[in-house]
């Protein structure tokens, strides 16, 4: 299940001569990034409570420090900050305007700032919580993901096939090499990785040296990733129908658990060690206990149509799912 980067075509001569992809990290020599499966019309009543949402959601996260649900929408580009009540109710949101739709929302640390990577506008926007003040940092290229790394911020710049290392709004260095696309950057402790959807692989980053190091193939068509409290990277393999787990010291695939229904969006609850995965082919969200030797299904709920985003409140354990077809935000008590 583990594939390592090979230095030349000579090392994979059988693949080169047979017409198979010459790069063992890739499924095809003409790669297309995996995307969410199209959902059928919802037939089951969504679990929990569904709230109306204006605009198409593009990203979502819950901050445990402020108990705020942040939802990025596209038209007009903004982040909506909802206070989560003790019973799971959502207060009227604070609207924070963005220069362009946020591809991802991440937290530099609990309590903020919130990092909104707006690739189409070429900016990373830091949003202060709970107030919503913004501090843009221009990035040459298409910044699509960010992660806090000590006193720095790592930013995946998709079109430049690189990861920028920021201090404030200053770019200290660009890390590149061997990437076809820099789609998501993740950090845990002293370790950092970049996820390349076109090459369908995870790559270690040596931030101090400024290099892209070892890479491993991530299934047959991976789409999203998160880190857990064990220092692993969890990945949804949408085309291959699996939940993957990678260690980072060393970089190894530790688990590959079959998941039917086109697993896509992913969120992790560190208090309960639950990985929440949406299944867009069946309009469901599933909670897997990932603390053991392999994932164990604990919960399964029907969702709103096209559940392309999921977040979890680690304080209460409530799960939030957003519909990409205008069917609202769903809050599920667990």
Secondary structure as UniProt FT lines:
FT   HELIX           9..12
FT   HELIX           13..18
FT   TURN            24..25
FT   STRAND          49..51
FT   STRAND          57..63
FT   TURN            64..67
FT   STRAND          68..73
FT   TURN            74..77
FT   STRAND          78..84
FT   TURN            86..87
FT   STRAND          94..97
FT   STRAND          104..107
FT   TURN            110..111
FT   STRAND          114..118
FT   HELIX           119..121
FT   STRAND          123..127
FT   TURN            129..131
FT   STRAND          134..138
FT   STRAND          143..149
FT   TURN            150..151
FT   STRAND          152..157
FT   TURN            158..161
FT   STRAND          162..167
FT   TURN            168..169
FT   STRAND          170..176
FT   STRAND          184..188
FT   TURN            189..190
FT   STRAND          191..196
FT   TURN            197..200
FT   STRAND          201..206
FT   TURN            207..210
FT   STRAND          211..217
FT   STRAND          222..227
FT   TURN            229..230
FT   STRAND          233..237
FT   TURN            238..241
FT   STRAND          242..248
FT   TURN            249..250
FT   STRAND          251..258
FT   TURN            260..262
FT   STRAND          263..269
FT   TURN            270..273
FT   STRAND          274..279
FT   TURN            280..283
FT   STRAND          284..289
FT   STRAND          296..302
FT   STRAND          307..312
FT   TURN            314..316
FT   STRAND          319..323
FT   TURN            324..325
FT   STRAND          329..332
//
